């Protein structure tokens, strides 16, 4: 997958909830800043990128293409993606635990954690795409 296709299709689709939230915020007559940023959007951004990593890495194995990527390196990249998916799912679970209309956990901490993992997922996905682009035909 070329980097431009990855950027448009994978990152673009992953960012749709964030983009839609920004558009809704812009169109609101009474701006509520709490609507602008939501941790769940960043969790789904990270999940989408990591799931696409898994898909790309598994498709290399299934097609049996010769690559410059060693099996150990593929396993390491897959393990990082799986680890990120697990942590993002745990954060998502924390965000879904209601308590009196609010989550039981510190919303600022959850937002910071989800944004940090979304950024880390972006760079991990970028690294996977770079590795895949080194395929020898």
Beta strands, then each sheet from edge to edge (+ up, - down):
strand 1: 98-99
strand 2: 102-103
sheet 1: 1+ 2-
end
